[in-house]
Amino acid sequence: MRPRGPHPGAIAVVAFALTVMSIAIPAANGGVPISPFDSASSVVDHYLNHGLATRLNGLFLFLASVPTGIFGAAAVSRMRQDGIRVPGTAIAYFGAITASVCLATSGFVQWALGESASAADTSMIRPLAYLGFALGGVGYAGGLGLLIAGIAVPMLVVRAAPRWYGALGMVIAVIAELGFLALVDKDLAFALPIARFGGSLWLIGAGFIIAAGRFRRPRTGPAARARRDNADTTT
């Protein structure tokens, strides 16, 4: 029997837990998240006064990026083993890698911001805050949306789950992709937390559905028919 690899649902749980910790633990240390669109003085003061919390945020963002990429590899591998050989699996894998890289890079940017708290020159703090938002907000949401869509479409086609669940995944994927509009209008950034947390929760359910073999399709073709014929003659 071909190895099935790690459990996608369990990996998604770990990724979600680390994502929550990236906010909760820094907040417990006084580092309540701040928008880079706030006044320049507020942004600079925040990072100057919350260096440890910012570094912790960067640490957990980087940690969360690892299971995000592993989830994509594990989910796509199992879907292909179950006979799902459509472009959606490649799109899902690309989305997982994009989300993972953006999240990891965002974590490094947050670490740099935390270190800037002890630097004499604070001129780079706000540009780094914008970069962290673009990577960990817009970039991550865009990759996550592709990952979700790449799973949700085959899920609907093969009816691996109730149709409402696949449709919900598509809605979240669309919201995630529309998050790029936050680069044009900051008031549209409301889509980003919906994508981050709603999408992460949806992936947990999808991971358990994939692990249960619900995407498995009957094998067809000459080789499969020959195996069935041989089984019939031996019974």
N, CA and C of each residue as an Amber inpcrd file, in Angstrom:
protein
   705
   0.8480000  -1.2020000   0.0000000   0.0000000   0.0000000   0.0000000
   0.8810000   1.2490000   0.0000000   0.5650000   2.2050000  -0.8570000
   1.3520000   3.4230000  -0.9670000   1.2010000   4.2650000   0.3000000
   2.3380000   4.7740000   0.8410000   2.2500000   5.6230000   2.0410000
   1.3510000   6.8310000   1.7950000   0.5150000   7.1410000   2.7740000
  -0.4330000   8.2410000   2.6150000   0.1140000   9.5740000   3.0960000
   1.1930000   9.5470000   3.8560000   1.7770000  10.8010000   4.3140000
   1.0830000  11.3420000   5.5480000   1.4810000  12.5330000   5.9940000
   0.9010000  13.1140000   7.2130000  -0.5780000  13.4320000   7.0500000
  -1.2610000  13.5180000   8.1890000  -2.7060000  13.7700000   8.2160000
  -2.9810000  15.2440000   7.9530000  -3.6480000  15.5880000   6.8350000
  -3.8840000  17.0060000   6.5200000  -4.6980000  17.7370000   7.5780000
  -5.6830000  17.0500000   8.1580000  -6.5140000  17.7090000   9.1660000
  -5.7150000  18.0940000  10.3940000  -4.8460000  17.1830000  10.8550000
  -4.0250000  17.4740000  12.0340000  -3.0590000  18.6190000  11.7410000
  -2.5000000  18.6370000  10.5400000  -1.5750000  19.7090000  10.1710000
  -2.3030000  21.0450000  10.1450000  -3.5300000  21.0600000   9.6290000
  -4.3070000  22.3010000   9.5780000  -4.6210000  22.8120000  10.9800000
  -4.8640000  21.8990000  11.9130000  -5.1120000  22.2960000  13.3060000
  -3.8750000  22.9800000  13.8790000  -2.6970000  22.4040000  13.6300000
  -1.4440000  22.9960000  14.1240000  -1.2340000  24.3810000  13.5200000
  -1.4690000  24.5060000  12.2070000  -1.2920000  25.8040000  11.5450000
  -2.2300000  26.8510000  12.1330000  -3.4890000  26.4670000  12.3800000
  -4.4570000  27.4130000  12.9370000  -4.0600000  27.8070000  14.3550000
  -3.6220000  26.8350000  15.1480000  -3.2300000  27.1250000  16.5260000
  -2.0560000  28.1020000  16.5680000  -1.0760000  27.9060000  15.7030000
   0.0760000  28.8040000  15.6660000  -0.3290000  30.1980000  15.1800000
  -1.2840000  30.2530000  14.2540000  -1.7740000  31.5480000  13.7780000
  -2.4430000  32.3260000  14.9120000  -3.2650000  31.6390000  15.6970000
  -3.9090000  32.2820000  16.8430000  -2.8630000  32.7260000  17.8680000
  -1.8670000  31.8680000  18.0990000  -0.8190000  32.2030000  19.0650000
   0.0090000  33.4010000  18.6070000   0.1170000  33.5990000  17.2930000
   0.8870000  34.7410000  16.7860000   0.2440000  36.0650000  17.1660000
  -1.0270000  36.0190000  17.5210000  -1.7290000  37.2240000  17.9640000
  -1.8980000  37.2290000  19.4820000  -2.2800000  36.0770000  20.0440000
  -2.6150000  36.0140000  21.4650000  -1.3870000  36.2210000  22.3600000
  -0.2830000  35.5630000  22.0390000   0.8980000  35.6670000  22.9070000
   1.5030000  37.0720000  22.8800000   1.6870000  37.6900000  21.6980000
   2.1490000  39.0870000  21.7280000   1.1710000  40.0160000  22.4490000
  -0.1470000  39.7670000  22.2820000  -1.1300000  40.6140000  22.9610000
  -1.0000000  40.4930000  24.4780000  -0.6860000  39.2800000  24.9440000
  -0.4990000  39.0810000  26.3780000   0.7230000  39.8370000  26.8960000
   1.6400000  40.1610000  25.9930000   2.8200000  40.9420000  26.3620000
   2.6580000  42.4200000  26.0230000   1.4130000  42.8400000  25.8080000
   1.1260000  44.2470000  25.5740000   1.1700000  44.6750000  24.1330000
   1.4130000  43.7440000  23.2270000   1.5520000  44.1030000  21.8210000
   0.2770000  43.9140000  21.0300000  -0.7530000  44.6910000  21.3350000
  -1.9920000  44.6180000  20.5680000  -1.6970000  45.0730000  19.1340000
  -2.1320000  44.2970000  18.1210000  -1.7960000  44.6440000  16.7290000
  -2.2090000  46.0680000  16.3760000  -1.3740000  46.7210000  15.5610000
  -1.6380000  48.0720000  15.1100000  -1.6380000  48.0870000  13.5850000
  -2.4770000  48.9330000  13.0090000  -2.5390000  49.0450000  11.5540000
  -1.4180000  49.9490000  11.0540000  -0.7490000  49.5690000   9.9730000
   0.2920000  50.4520000   9.4180000  -0.2860000  51.7390000   8.8480000
  -1.6230000  51.7780000   8.7050000  -2.2770000  52.9710000   8.1650000
  -2.5800000  54.0020000   9.2380000  -2.2860000  53.6780000  10.5040000
  -2.4360000  54.6750000  11.5640000  -1.3970000  55.7800000  11.3660000
  -1.4890000  56.7940000  12.1750000  -0.5510000  57.9100000  12.0370000
   0.8900000  57.4240000  12.1990000   1.8160000  58.1130000  11.5350000
   3.2210000  57.7020000  11.5650000   3.7520000  57.6580000  12.9930000
   3.3960000  58.6480000  13.7980000   3.8870000  58.6780000  15.1760000
   3.3590000  57.5040000  15.9900000   2.0920000  57.1200000  15.7610000
   1.5100000  55.9960000  16.4940000   2.2020000  54.6860000  16.1200000
   2.4740000  54.4990000  14.8340000   3.1310000  53.2750000  14.3720000
   4.5350000  53.1750000  14.9500000   5.2850000  54.2470000  14.8760000
   6.6550000  54.2420000  15.3950000   6.6600000  54.0110000  16.8980000
   5.7910000  54.7040000  17.6230000   5.7200000  54.5370000  19.0820000
   5.3500000  53.1070000  19.4530000   4.4390000  52.5060000  18.6890000
   4.0250000  51.1360000  18.9900000   5.2120000  50.1850000  18.9420000
   5.9680000  50.2450000  17.8630000   7.0780000  49.3000000  17.7220000
   8.2390000  49.6310000  18.6540000   8.4210000  50.8940000  18.9740000
   9.4690000  51.2620000  19.9220000   9.1560000  50.7390000  21.3210000
   7.8740000  50.6920000  21.6630000   7.4770000  50.3010000  23.0180000
   7.1010000  48.8250000  23.1600000   7.0560000  48.1090000  22.0330000
   6.6410000  46.6980000  22.1000000   7.5720000  45.8120000  21.2610000
   8.8520000  45.9660000  21.5130000   9.8300000  45.1970000  20.7530000
   9.6960000  43.6990000  20.9670000   9.5550000  43.2500000  22.2180000
   9.4470000  41.8200000  22.5040000   8.1840000  41.2340000  21.8950000
   7.0700000  41.9160000  22.0670000   5.8050000  41.4120000  21.5170000
   5.8750000  41.3100000  19.9990000   6.5290000  42.2500000  19.3470000
   6.6530000  42.2250000  17.8910000   7.5280000  41.0620000  17.4450000
   8.6120000  40.8040000  18.1880000   9.4750000  39.6660000  17.8470000
   8.7480000  38.3450000  18.0570000   7.9390000  38.2710000  19.0860000
   7.1450000  37.0530000  19.3110000   6.1460000  36.8490000  18.1810000
   5.5380000  37.9340000  17.7430000   4.6190000  37.8510000  16.6100000
   5.3290000  37.3120000  15.3800000   6.5210000  37.8170000  15.1170000
   7.2980000  37.3290000  13.9800000   7.6580000  35.8630000  14.1230000
   8.0200000  35.4460000  15.3300000   8.3660000  34.0470000  15.5630000
   7.2090000  33.1260000  15.2310000   6.0100000  33.4370000  15.7410000
   4.8770000  32.5410000  15.5360000   4.3340000  32.6190000  14.1120000
   4.4970000  33.7540000  13.4500000   4.1280000  33.7980000  12.0360000
   5.0150000  32.8640000  11.2270000   6.3150000  32.8800000  11.5270000
   7.2180000  31.9710000  10.8240000   6.8720000  30.5150000  11.1380000
   6.6090000  30.2170000  12.4080000   6.2590000  28.8450000  12.7810000
   4.9810000  28.3930000  12.0720000   4.0000000  29.2900000  11.9480000
   2.7420000  28.9380000  11.2810000   2.9390000  28.6940000   9.7960000
   3.9610000  29.3040000   9.2110000   4.1960000  29.1330000   7.7730000
   4.6130000  27.7080000   7.4310000   5.2610000  27.0250000   8.3610000
   5.7720000  25.6750000   8.0790000   4.6350000  24.6700000   7.8680000
   3.6960000  24.5180000   8.8160000   2.5950000  23.5770000   8.5640000
   1.6830000  24.0160000   7.4220000   1.6580000  25.3090000   7.0980000
   0.8530000  25.7510000   5.9540000   1.3660000  25.1200000   4.6680000
   2.6850000  25.1610000   4.4700000   3.2620000  24.5280000   3.2860000
   3.1270000  23.0160000   3.3130000   3.3260000  22.4160000   4.4950000
   3.2080000  20.9570000   4.6130000   1.7830000  20.5120000   4.3240000
   0.8050000  21.3030000   4.7730000  -0.5870000  20.9600000   4.4970000
  -0.8340000  20.8590000   3.0050000  -0.3340000  21.8430000   2.2500000
  -0.5300000  21.8180000   0.7990000   0.0380000  20.5650000   0.1740000
   1.2690000  20.1970000   0.5840000   1.9000000  18.9990000   0.0270000
   1.1260000  17.7370000   0.4050000   0.7140000  17.6360000   1.6780000
   0.0090000  16.4460000   2.1420000  -1.3720000  16.3180000   1.5030000
  -2.1050000  17.4340000   1.4400000  -3.4590000  17.3970000   0.8780000
  -3.4310000  17.0520000  -0.6040000  -2.5430000  17.6960000  -1.3520000
  -2.4700000  17.4480000  -2.7920000  -2.0120000  16.0250000  -3.0740000
  -1.0520000  15.5190000  -2.2930000  -0.5860000  14.1550000  -2.4870000
  -1.7150000  13.1480000  -2.2980000  -2.5030000  13.3340000  -1.2490000
  -3.6100000  12.4000000  -0.9870000  -4.6980000  12.5120000  -2.0500000
  -4.9910000  13.7310000  -2.4840000  -6.0130000  13.9010000  -3.5160000
  -5.5960000  13.2120000  -4.8120000  -4.3140000  13.3260000  -5.1600000
  -3.8450000  12.6770000  -6.3790000  -3.8420000  11.1610000  -6.2320000
  -3.4850000  10.6570000  -5.0620000  -3.5560000   9.2180000  -4.8230000
  -4.9880000   8.7110000  -4.9320000  -5.9350000   9.5720000  -4.6050000
  -7.3440000   9.1860000  -4.6800000  -7.9380000   9.3980000  -6.0690000
  -7.0930000   9.7350000  -7.0370000  -7.5520000   9.8240000  -8.4180000
  -7.9430000  11.2030000  -8.8880000  -7.6890000  12.2380000  -8.0800000
  -8.0180000  13.6100000  -8.4840000  -6.8250000  14.1790000  -9.2490000
  -6.8840000  14.1180000 -10.5480000  -5.7790000  14.5990000 -11.3870000
  -6.3030000  15.7210000 -12.2960000  -6.5460000  16.8400000 -11.6670000
  -7.0680000  18.0200000 -12.3660000  -6.1700000  19.2130000 -12.0290000
  -6.2510000  20.3000000 -12.8080000  -5.4150000  21.4730000 -12.5210000
  -5.6060000  22.0430000 -11.1160000  -6.7650000  21.7900000 -10.5200000
  -7.0270000  22.3330000  -9.1960000  -6.0070000  21.9110000  -8.1560000
  -5.4860000  20.6830000  -8.2690000  -4.5010000  20.2300000  -7.2820000
  -3.2030000  21.0180000  -7.4160000  -2.8000000  21.3210000  -8.6470000
  -1.5910000  22.1290000  -8.8490000  -1.8100000  23.5510000  -8.3390000
  -3.0130000  24.0830000  -8.5620000  -3.3340000  25.4240000  -8.0650000
  -3.2980000  25.4430000  -6.5390000  -3.8420000  24.3970000  -5.9180000
  -3.8340000  24.3120000  -4.4580000  -2.4060000  24.2810000  -3.9240000
  -1.5510000  23.5030000  -4.5690000  -0.1570000  23.3990000  -4.1140000
   0.5640000  24.7360000  -4.2730000   0.3560000  25.3900000  -5.4180000
   0.9530000  26.7120000  -5.6350000   0.4650000  27.7020000  -4.5840000
  -0.8350000  27.6590000  -4.2830000  -1.3850000  28.5620000  -3.2770000
  -0.7900000  28.3160000  -1.9030000  -0.6020000  27.0380000  -1.5520000
  -0.0260000  26.7160000  -0.2370000   1.4040000  27.2300000  -0.1270000
   2.1970000  27.0370000  -1.1800000   3.5800000  27.5230000  -1.1470000
   3.6160000  29.0460000  -1.0900000   2.7470000  29.6970000  -1.8800000
   2.6910000  31.1630000  -1.8580000   2.3270000  31.6770000  -0.4720000
   1.2960000  31.0890000   0.1340000   0.8670000  31.5100000   1.4650000
   1.9750000  31.2740000   2.4910000   2.6440000  30.1240000   2.3890000
   3.7070000  29.7950000   3.3360000   4.8760000  30.7670000   3.2250000
   5.3120000  31.0530000   2.0000000   6.4440000  31.9590000   1.8000000
   6.0960000  33.3740000   2.2610000   4.8970000  33.8360000   1.9250000
   4.4840000  35.1830000   2.3420000   4.4090000  35.2860000   3.8560000
   3.8980000  34.2470000   4.5010000   3.7650000  34.2750000   5.9560000
   5.1320000  34.2500000   6.6260000   6.0300000  33.4110000   6.1110000
   7.3760000  33.3400000   6.6850000   8.1030000  34.6720000   6.5170000
   8.0200000  35.2600000   5.3220000   8.6910000  36.5350000   5.0740000
   8.1030000  37.6350000   5.9480000   6.7810000  37.5930000   6.1280000
   6.1400000  38.5530000   7.0190000   6.6650000  38.4060000   8.4450000
   6.8830000  37.1600000   8.8620000   7.4450000  36.9300000  10.1920000
   8.8250000  37.5320000  10.3420000   9.6450000  37.4090000   9.3000000
  10.9770000  38.0020000   9.3500000  10.9000000  39.5370000   9.4000000
   9.9300000  40.0950000   8.6860000   9.7500000  41.5520000   8.7140000
   9.3560000  42.0030000  10.1220000   8.4640000  41.2340000  10.7640000
   8.0620000  41.5750000  12.1280000   9.2510000  41.4960000  13.0830000
  10.0920000  40.4990000  12.8730000  11.2920000  40.3880000  13.7070000
  12.1650000  41.6320000  13.5310000  12.3260000  42.0680000  12.2660000
  13.1220000  43.2640000  11.9870000  12.5070000  44.4910000  12.6630000
  11.1760000  44.5720000  12.6670000  10.5110000  45.6870000  13.3350000
  10.7560000  45.6340000  14.8420000  10.7330000  44.4380000  15.4040000
  10.9950000  44.3040000  16.8320000  12.4080000  44.7090000  17.1950000
  13.3530000  44.3760000  16.3200000  14.7360000  44.7650000  16.5590000
  14.9210000  46.2680000  16.3840000  14.0790000  46.8860000  15.5530000
  14.1860000  48.3330000  15.3320000  13.8670000  49.1200000  16.5880000
  13.2360000  48.4590000  17.5520000  12.8880000  49.1510000  18.7940000
  14.1300000  49.6250000  19.5410000  15.2580000  48.9480000  19.3100000
  16.4830000  49.3340000  20.0040000  17.4410000  50.1070000  19.0970000
  16.9930000  50.4220000  17.8710000  17.8530000  51.1300000  16.9250000
  17.6850000  52.6370000  17.0730000  18.7620000  53.3300000  16.7890000
  18.7030000  54.7910000  16.8930000  17.9210000  55.4050000  15.7360000
  18.0090000  54.7770000  14.5560000  17.3300000  55.2850000  13.3630000
  15.9900000  54.5690000  13.2110000  14.8980000  55.3180000  13.3100000
  13.5570000  54.7240000  13.2180000  12.8910000  55.0080000  11.8750000
  13.6490000  55.4870000  10.9040000  13.0480000  55.8940000   9.6320000
  12.4810000  54.7230000   8.8380000  12.9610000  53.4970000   9.1220000
  12.5120000  52.3290000   8.3610000  11.3160000  51.6370000   8.9970000
  10.8710000  52.0900000  10.1370000   9.8160000  51.3600000  10.8530000
   8.5150000  51.3420000  10.0650000   8.0680000  52.4960000   9.5980000
   6.7830000  52.5040000   8.8850000   6.8520000  51.7840000   7.5420000
   7.9020000  51.9620000   6.7320000   7.9880000  51.1710000   5.4980000
   7.9730000  49.6660000   5.7620000   8.6550000  49.2200000   6.8200000
   8.6440000  47.7970000   7.1540000   7.2470000  47.3490000   7.5980000
   6.5310000  48.2330000   8.2920000   5.1660000  47.9030000   8.7100000
   4.2660000  47.7160000   7.4960000   4.4180000  48.5800000   6.4860000
   3.6560000  48.4200000   5.2480000   4.0110000  47.0920000   4.5610000
   5.3040000  46.7700000   4.5210000   5.7370000  45.5320000   3.8730000
   5.1850000  44.3130000   4.5920000   5.2190000  44.3630000   5.9190000
   4.6610000  43.2480000   6.6920000   3.1820000  43.0520000   6.4260000
   2.4470000  44.1720000   6.2840000   1.0190000  44.0940000   5.9760000
   0.7930000  43.4900000   4.5910000   1.5880000  43.9320000   3.6150000
   1.4180000  43.4300000   2.2510000   1.6990000  41.9320000   2.1710000
   2.7250000  41.4730000   2.8750000   3.0920000  40.0540000   2.8100000
   2.1650000  39.1840000   3.6610000   2.0510000  39.5400000   4.9430000
   1.2690000  38.7100000   5.8640000  -0.2240000  38.8970000   5.7460000
  -0.6460000  40.0050000   5.1230000  -2.0720000  40.2360000   4.9270000
  -2.5130000  39.8850000   3.5300000  -2.1410000  40.7180000   2.5620000
  -2.6040000  40.5310000   1.1810000  -1.9770000  39.3050000   0.5290000
  -0.6490000  39.1720000   0.6280000   0.0210000  38.0460000  -0.0190000
  -0.4260000  36.7000000   0.5390000  -0.4840000  36.6130000   1.8630000
  -0.9200000  35.3590000   2.4940000  -2.3540000  35.0280000   2.1230000
  -3.2390000  36.0110000   2.1560000  -4.6480000  35.7740000   1.8180000
  -4.7950000  35.3230000   0.3700000  -4.0080000  35.9250000  -0.5240000
  -4.0790000  35.5130000  -1.9260000  -3.6780000  34.0680000  -2.1200000
  -2.5820000  33.6580000  -1.4910000  -2.1680000  32.2620000  -1.5860000
  -3.1650000  31.3200000  -0.9350000  -3.6920000  31.7310000   0.2260000
  -4.6650000  30.8940000   0.9230000  -5.9220000  30.7010000   0.0840000
  -6.3510000  31.7690000  -0.5990000  -7.5300000  31.6750000  -1.4530000
  -7.3430000  30.6610000  -2.5720000  -6.1580000  30.6570000  -3.1790000
  -5.8750000  29.6830000  -4.2370000  -5.8560000  28.2630000  -3.6810000
  -5.2750000  28.0940000  -2.4990000  -5.2530000  26.7720000  -1.8630000
  -6.6650000  26.2680000  -1.6190000  -7.5150000  27.1270000  -1.0700000
  -8.8900000  26.7180000  -0.7620000  -9.6650000  26.4190000  -2.0380000
  -9.5340000  27.2820000  -3.0510000 -10.2540000  27.0640000  -4.3060000
  -9.8050000  25.7690000  -4.9810000  -8.5020000  25.4810000  -4.9150000
  -7.9890000  24.2650000  -5.5380000  -8.4960000  22.9900000  -4.8980000
  -8.9440000  23.0870000  -3.6510000  -9.5400000  21.9320000  -2.9700000
 -11.0570000  21.9490000  -3.1190000 -11.6640000  23.1350000  -3.0170000
 -13.1270000  23.2430000  -3.0130000 -13.7480000  22.8320000  -4.3410000
 -13.1070000  23.1900000  -5.4620000 -13.6920000  22.8520000  -6.7600000
 -13.7530000  21.3320000  -6.9660000 -12.6390000  20.5890000  -6.7840000
 -12.7570000  19.1290000  -6.8840000 -13.7170000  18.5380000  -5.8570000
 -13.7720000  19.1650000  -4.6820000 -14.6950000  18.6800000  -3.6540000
 -16.1350000  18.7470000  -4.1490000 -16.4740000  19.8150000  -4.8440000
 -17.8210000  19.9550000  -5.3950000 -18.0490000  18.9800000  -6.5430000
 -17.0280000  18.7840000  -7.3820000 -17.1830000  17.9310000  -8.5590000
 -17.4170000  16.4740000  -8.1700000 -16.6070000  15.9680000  -7.2350000
 -16.7270000  14.5450000  -6.8580000 -17.6630000  14.3370000  -5.6700000
 -18.2290000  15.4410000  -5.1620000 -19.1570000  15.3800000  -4.0240000
 -18.5160000  14.6990000  -2.8180000 -17.3090000  15.1630000  -2.5220000
 -16.5740000  14.5920000  -1.3910000 -17.1320000  15.0640000  -0.0550000
 -17.9310000  16.1160000  -0.0870000 -18.5270000  16.6870000   1.1210000
 -19.8640000  17.2940000   0.7440000 -20.6860000  17.6570000   1.7380000
 -21.9320000  18.3550000   1.4080000 -21.6660000  19.5770000   0.5350000
 -22.5520000  19.8320000  -0.4020000 -22.3250000  20.9040000  -1.3660000
 -22.1620000  22.2540000  -0.6870000 -22.8460000  22.4580000   0.4290000
 -22.7360000  23.7470000   1.1010000 -21.3130000  23.9800000   1.6010000
 -20.6150000  22.8840000   1.9620000 -19.2570000  23.0500000   2.4820000
 -18.2950000  23.4390000   1.3600000 -18.4380000  22.7900000   0.2140000
 -17.6250000  23.1800000  -0.9310000 -17.9330000  24.5990000  -1.3760000
 -19.2250000  24.9620000  -1.3700000 -19.6190000  26.3200000  -1.7610000
 -19.0760000  27.3520000  -0.7710000 -19.0910000  27.0070000   0.5170000
 -18.5280000  27.9090000   1.5230000 -17.0440000  28.1440000   1.2600000
 -16.3350000  27.0770000   0.8870000 -14.9260000  27.2280000   0.5580000
 -14.7130000  28.1810000  -0.6000000 -15.5640000  28.0940000  -1.6140000
 -15.4370000  28.9960000  -2.7590000 -15.7080000  30.4450000  -2.3630000
 -16.6810000  30.6540000  -1.4790000 -16.9780000  32.0210000  -1.0170000
 -15.7690000  32.5880000  -0.2760000 -15.1830000  31.7820000   0.6150000
 -14.0110000  32.2450000   1.3590000 -12.8510000  32.5180000   0.4120000
 -12.6910000  31.6540000  -0.6070000 -11.6050000  31.8430000  -1.5730000
 -11.7730000  33.1570000  -2.3340000 -12.9930000  33.4720000  -2.7200000
 -13.2520000  34.7360000  -3.4400000 -12.9610000  35.9300000  -2.5360000
 -13.3990000  35.8580000  -1.2800000 -13.1230000  36.9550000  -0.3390000
 -11.6170000  37.1320000  -0.1660000 -10.9050000  36.0090000  -0.0630000
  -9.4480000  36.0720000   0.0990000  -8.7820000  36.7380000  -1.0980000
  -9.2210000  36.3740000  -2.3000000  -8.6160000  36.9570000  -3.4960000
  -8.9620000  38.4430000  -3.6290000 -10.1440000  38.8320000  -3.1840000
 -10.5210000  40.2410000  -3.2340000  -9.7470000  41.0760000  -2.2170000
  -9.0470000  40.4010000  -1.3080000  -8.2550000  41.1190000  -0.3190000
  -7.1660000  41.9800000  -0.9280000  -6.7670000  41.6620000  -2.1900000
  -5.7280000  42.4720000  -2.8210000  -6.1820000  43.9190000  -3.0190000
  -7.5030000  44.1490000  -2.9930000  -8.0160000  45.5100000  -3.1470000
  -7.6310000  46.3970000  -1.9680000  -7.2030000  45.7650000  -0.8630000
  -6.7420000  46.5570000   0.2780000  -5.4940000  47.3470000  -0.0680000
  -4.7850000  46.9360000  -1.1260000  -3.6260000  47.7000000  -1.5750000
  -4.0320000  49.0160000  -2.2280000  -5.3060000  49.0890000  -2.6320000
  -5.8270000  50.3010000  -3.2680000  -6.6300000  51.1320000  -2.2790000
  -7.4320000  50.4500000  -1.4650000  -8.2900000  51.1370000  -0.4910000
  -8.1770000  50.4070000   0.8400000  -7.5980000  51.0500000   1.8320000
  -7.3610000  50.4010000   3.1260000  -8.6540000  49.9770000   3.8080000
  -9.7930000  50.6110000   3.4510000 -11.0670000  50.2450000   4.0770000
 -11.5180000  48.8410000   3.6660000 -10.9260000  48.2930000   2.6140000
 -11.2830000  46.9520000   2.1580000 -10.4450000  45.8740000   2.8320000
  -9.6130000  46.2690000   3.7680000  -8.7800000  45.2980000   4.4740000
  -9.6000000  44.3940000   5.3870000 -10.8850000  44.6970000   5.5650000
 -11.7300000  43.8460000   6.4110000 -11.7950000  42.4160000   5.8840000
 -11.5270000  42.2250000   4.5760000 -11.5870000  40.8820000   3.9940000
 -10.4470000  40.0000000   4.4670000  -9.3590000  40.6040000   4.9030000
  -8.1630000  39.8200000   5.2350000  -8.3390000  38.9400000   6.4720000
  -8.8660000  39.4340000   7.5980000  -9.0770000  38.5290000   8.7310000
 -10.1380000  37.4670000   8.4590000 -11.1230000  37.7910000   7.6110000
 -12.1110000  36.7730000   7.2400000 -11.4230000  35.6360000   6.5040000
 -10.5390000  36.0120000   5.5820000  -9.8080000  34.9890000   4.8330000
  -8.8760000  34.2010000   5.7400000  -8.1510000  34.9030000   6.6140000
  -7.1590000  34.2390000   7.4600000  -7.7980000  33.2280000   8.4070000
  -8.7930000  33.6670000   9.1550000  -9.3540000  32.7870000  10.1780000
 -10.4600000  31.8960000   9.6200000 -11.3300000  32.4650000   8.7780000
 -12.3530000  31.6280000   8.1590000 -11.7380000  30.5680000   7.2620000
 -10.7260000  30.9710000   6.4930000 -10.0600000  30.0180000   5.6080000
  -9.3260000  28.9440000   6.3720000  -8.6640000  29.3160000   7.4510000
  -7.9330000  28.3290000   8.2470000  -8.8750000  27.3000000   8.8640000
 -10.0210000  27.7650000   9.3570000 -10.9970000  26.8330000   9.9260000
 -11.5670000  25.9130000   8.8460000 -11.8210000  26.4680000   7.6530000
 -12.3460000  25.6450000   6.5610000 -11.3450000  24.5630000   6.1690000
 -10.0650000  24.9040000   6.1790000  -9.0390000  23.9280000   5.8090000
  -8.9520000  22.7850000   6.8220000  -9.2650000  23.0650000   8.0770000
  -9.2740000  21.9780000   9.0600000 -10.3020000  20.9270000   8.6580000
 -11.5240000  21.3810000   8.3540000 -12.5480000  20.4300000   7.9180000
 -12.1710000  19.7380000   6.6360000 -11.6290000  20.5020000   5.6760000
 -11.2250000  19.9050000   4.4080000 -10.1310000  18.8730000   4.6100000
  -9.2160000  19.1600000   5.5380000  -8.1320000  18.2130000   5.8000000
  -8.6450000  16.8820000   6.3070000  -9.6310000  16.9090000   7.1860000
 -10.1930000  15.6510000   7.7000000 -11.0070000  14.9370000   6.6200000
 -11.6510000  15.6950000   5.7580000 -12.3870000  15.0800000   4.6460000
 -11.4230000  14.3850000   3.6950000 -10.3100000  15.0350000   3.3860000
  -9.3090000  14.4290000   2.5100000  -8.7250000  13.1800000   3.1490000
  -8.3970000  13.2650000   4.4450000  -7.8020000  12.1260000   5.1390000
  -8.7510000  10.9270000   5.2020000 -10.0460000  11.2020000   5.2070000
 -11.0290000  10.1190000   5.2630000 -11.2050000   9.4170000   3.9240000
 -10.5250000   9.8950000   2.8840000 -10.6240000   9.2650000   1.5680000
 -11.8930000   9.6030000   0.8210000 -12.5240000  10.7190000   1.1820000
 -13.7840000  11.0780000   0.5340000 -13.5980000  11.5310000  -0.9110000
 -12.3540000  11.8420000  -1.2840000 -12.0770000  12.2340000  -2.6680000
 -11.8040000  11.0220000  -3.5570000 -11.7640000   9.8390000  -2.9650000
 -11.3730000   8.6480000  -3.7160000 -12.3740000   8.3630000  -4.8190000
 -11.8490000   8.1060000  -6.0150000 -12.6890000   7.8100000  -7.1790000
 -12.4150000   6.3860000  -7.6360000 -13.4280000   5.7030000  -8.1990000
 -13.2130000   4.3480000  -8.7050000 -12.1480000   4.3450000  -9.7930000
 -11.2210000   3.3990000  -9.7200000 -10.1730000   3.3030000 -10.7220000
 -10.7330000   2.6440000 -11.9790000 -10.4250000   3.2540000 -13.1240000
 -10.8950000   2.7260000 -14.3930000  -9.7110000   2.5040000 -15.3160000
  -9.9710000   1.9690000 -16.4870000  -8.9060000   1.7290000 -17.4440000
  -8.5970000   0.2520000 -17.5790000  -7.7970000  -0.1410000 -18.5770000
  -7.5050000  -1.5580000 -18.8280000  -6.8640000  -2.2580000 -17.6400000
  -5.8990000  -1.5810000 -16.9910000  -5.2090000  -2.2300000 -15.8780000
  -6.1730000  -2.5210000 -14.7330000  -7.0330000  -1.5520000 -14.4250000
  -7.9840000  -1.7510000 -13.3400000  -8.9860000  -2.8440000 -13.6870000
  -9.4530000  -2.8560000 -14.9660000 -10.3980000  -3.8960000 -15.3630000
  -9.7440000  -5.2770000 -15.3140000  -8.4680000  -5.3660000 -15.6900000
  -7.7680000  -6.6550000 -15.6480000  -7.6630000  -7.1610000 -14.2130000
  -7.3660000  -6.2570000 -13.2630000  -7.2840000  -6.6810000 -11.8700000
  -8.6350000  -7.1680000 -11.3660000  -9.7280000  -6.4830000 -11.7700000
 -11.0370000  -6.9260000 -11.3300000 -11.3890000  -8.2830000 -11.9480000
 -11.0270000  -8.4830000 -13.2400000 -11.3090000  -9.7520000 -13.8900000
 -10.5430000 -10.8860000 -13.2300000  -9.2860000 -10.6450000 -12.8650000
  -8.5050000 -11.6680000 -12.1960000  -9.0910000 -12.0040000 -10.8360000
  -9.5740000 -10.9740000 -10.1530000 -10.1980000 -11.2130000  -8.8400000
 -11.4640000 -12.0490000  -8.9950000 -12.2220000 -11.8130000 -10.0760000
 -13.4560000 -12.5680000 -10.2880000 -13.1580000 -14.0350000 -10.5940000
 -12.0940000 -14.3070000 -11.3430000 -11.7860000 -15.6940000 -11.7190000
 -11.2370000 -16.4990000 -10.5540000 -10.7110000 -15.8260000  -9.5530000
 -10.1510000 -16.5480000  -8.4000000 -11.1780000 -16.7560000  -7.2960000
 -12.3800000 -16.2250000  -7.4690000 -13.4040000 -16.3930000  -6.4410000
 -14.4460000 -17.4160000  -6.8870000
